[in-house]
Amino acid sequence: MKKTNIALIGFMGSGKTTIGRLLAKQTGKKLVDIDRLIVKRAGMPVRRIFEKQGEDGFRTLETKVTISVAKKSNQVISTGGGVVKRERNINALRKTGIVVYLKTSFNEIVDRIRMRDDRPLFDMDNIKGTKKLYTSRLPVYKAAADLTVVTDNKDAEHVCAAIIKGLNRRMDWKQ
């Protein structure tokens, strides 16, 4: 079966939303942002969901949204950084799409998001804890990915070009 979705995974700050926006434009696919759908469904920002329902409550909602989104076709799906924590999410995304890991170094991520306050699991006051979370997810991202693209020191256009080139090499991909 040919797959028509492109699901972007990676740690927070890896560029999933930015790359997703440009990739959707370049491929003519619809951009779907899982975190935005979660916020819409919950009626509150991600940080507030974490405060009220905890990470497990957030992950349950994330799984429901991910499985629902993955059933549709011709999309670029921007996931949250922790979507890989549940294998059900990756399995759902793989049924109709190619999972692309935006691999970004920890230092690059810190540079990109240090001034933002909308990342409940990113704590500049506990940078060691954040790096531990980052490190623990690396093998999970790698295992979940059908295609890996390094984003360090690359602009969005170069990353999108690398993704499209990688997708075009795959036999199970349909533009």
C-alpha positions as CSV (number, residue, x, y, z in Angstrom):
1,M,0.0,0.0,0.0
2,K,1.3,3.4,-0.9
3,K,1.5,5.9,1.9
4,T,0.5,9.5,1.5
5,N,1.1,11.1,4.9
6,I,4.3,12.5,6.2
7,A,4.5,12.4,10.0
8,L,7.2,14.5,11.6
9,I,8.7,13.4,14.9
10,G,11.5,14.8,17.1
11,F,12.2,16.5,20.3
12,M,10.6,19.8,21.2
13,G,12.3,22.6,19.2
14,S,13.4,20.3,16.4
15,G,11.3,22.2,13.9
16,K,8.3,20.0,13.4
17,T,5.8,22.8,13.1
18,T,8.1,25.1,10.9
19,I,9.2,22.3,8.6
20,G,5.6,20.9,8.5
21,R,4.2,24.2,7.3
22,L,6.7,24.5,4.5
23,L,6.6,20.8,3.6
24,A,2.8,21.0,3.3
25,K,3.0,24.0,1.0
26,Q,5.7,22.3,-1.2
27,T,3.8,19.0,-1.4
28,G,0.3,20.4,-1.6
29,K,-0.7,18.4,1.4
30,K,-2.8,19.6,4.4
31,L,-0.8,20.5,7.5
32,V,-2.1,18.9,10.7
33,D,-0.6,19.9,14.0
34,I,-1.4,17.3,16.7
35,D,-0.6,19.7,19.6
36,R,-3.0,22.4,18.1
37,L,-5.7,19.8,17.8
38,I,-5.2,18.7,21.4
39,V,-5.4,22.3,22.6
40,K,-8.6,22.8,20.6
41,R,-10.2,19.6,21.9
42,A,-9.2,20.3,25.6
43,G,-10.0,24.0,25.4
44,M,-6.8,25.0,27.1
45,P,-3.0,25.3,26.3
46,V,-0.7,22.3,26.6
47,R,0.9,23.7,29.8
48,R,-2.6,23.9,31.5
49,I,-3.4,20.3,30.4
50,F,-0.3,19.1,32.1
51,E,-1.1,21.1,35.2
52,K,-4.7,19.8,35.4
53,Q,-4.4,16.2,34.0
54,G,-0.7,15.5,34.4
55,E,1.4,14.1,31.6
56,D,-0.5,10.8,31.5
57,G,-3.8,12.7,30.9
58,F,-2.1,14.7,28.1
59,R,-0.7,11.5,26.6
60,T,-4.1,9.8,26.6
61,L,-5.6,12.8,24.7
62,E,-2.6,12.9,22.4
63,T,-3.1,9.2,21.5
64,K,-6.8,9.7,20.7
65,V,-6.0,12.7,18.5
66,T,-3.1,10.9,16.8
67,I,-5.0,7.8,15.9
68,S,-7.9,9.9,14.6
69,V,-5.6,12.0,12.4
70,A,-3.6,9.1,11.1
71,K,-6.7,7.6,9.5
72,K,-6.8,10.4,7.0
73,S,-4.6,10.8,4.0
74,N,-2.5,13.4,2.1
75,Q,-1.3,15.2,5.2
76,V,1.9,16.5,6.8
77,I,1.4,15.7,10.4
78,S,3.4,17.7,13.0
79,T,3.5,15.6,16.2
80,G,4.4,16.6,19.7
81,G,7.8,15.6,21.0
82,G,6.5,12.9,23.2
83,V,4.2,11.1,20.7
84,V,6.8,8.3,20.5
85,K,6.2,7.5,24.2
86,R,3.3,5.3,23.1
87,E,3.9,2.7,20.4
88,R,0.2,2.9,19.4
89,N,0.8,6.4,18.1
90,I,3.7,5.3,15.9
91,N,1.9,2.3,14.7
92,A,-1.1,4.5,13.7
93,L,1.1,7.0,11.9
94,R,2.9,4.3,10.0
95,K,-0.3,2.8,8.6
96,T,-0.8,5.7,6.2
97,G,2.4,7.6,6.3
98,I,6.2,7.7,6.4
99,V,7.6,8.7,9.9
100,V,10.4,11.3,9.5
101,Y,12.6,12.0,12.5
102,L,14.0,15.6,12.6
103,K,17.2,14.9,14.4
104,T,18.5,18.0,16.2
105,S,21.3,18.3,18.7
106,F,20.5,19.3,22.3
107,N,22.5,22.5,22.0
108,E,20.6,23.5,18.9
109,I,17.3,22.9,20.7
110,V,18.3,25.0,23.7
111,D,19.2,27.8,21.3
112,R,15.9,27.6,19.6
113,I,13.5,27.4,22.6
114,R,15.3,28.8,25.6
115,M,13.1,32.0,25.7
116,R,9.7,30.2,25.3
117,D,7.4,29.4,28.1
118,D,5.0,27.1,26.3
119,R,7.0,23.9,26.8
120,P,6.0,22.2,30.0
121,L,8.8,19.6,29.9
122,F,11.5,22.1,29.0
123,D,13.1,23.6,32.1
124,M,16.0,26.0,31.7
125,D,16.3,25.9,35.6
126,N,16.8,22.2,35.3
127,I,18.8,21.8,32.1
128,K,20.3,18.5,33.2
129,G,16.8,17.1,33.7
130,T,15.8,18.3,30.2
131,K,18.9,16.8,28.7
132,K,18.2,13.5,30.4
133,L,14.7,13.5,28.9
134,Y,16.2,14.4,25.5
135,T,18.8,11.6,25.8
136,S,16.2,9.0,26.8
137,R,14.1,9.7,23.8
138,L,16.9,9.5,21.2
139,P,16.7,5.7,20.7
140,V,12.9,5.8,20.6
141,Y,12.9,8.5,17.8
142,K,15.5,6.5,15.9
143,A,13.5,3.2,16.2
144,A,10.3,4.9,15.2
145,A,11.7,6.6,12.1
146,D,11.4,5.5,8.5
147,L,13.6,8.4,7.5
148,T,16.0,10.6,9.6
149,V,17.0,14.1,8.6
150,V,19.5,16.2,10.6
151,T,18.3,19.8,11.1
152,D,21.3,21.4,12.8
153,N,22.6,24.5,11.0
154,K,20.1,23.9,8.1
155,D,17.3,26.2,7.1
156,A,13.8,25.0,6.6
157,E,14.2,24.8,2.8
158,H,17.2,22.5,3.0
159,V,15.5,20.2,5.5
160,C,12.4,20.0,3.3
161,A,14.5,19.2,0.3
162,A,16.2,16.4,2.2
163,I,12.9,15.0,3.3
164,I,11.4,15.1,-0.2
165,K,14.6,13.5,-1.6
166,G,14.4,10.7,1.0
167,L,10.7,10.1,0.4
168,N,11.2,9.9,-3.4
169,R,13.6,7.0,-2.8
170,R,11.0,4.9,-1.1
171,M,8.9,2.4,-2.9
172,D,6.0,2.7,-0.5
173,W,5.6,6.5,-0.9
174,K,3.0,8.2,-3.0
175,Q,3.3,12.0,-3.6
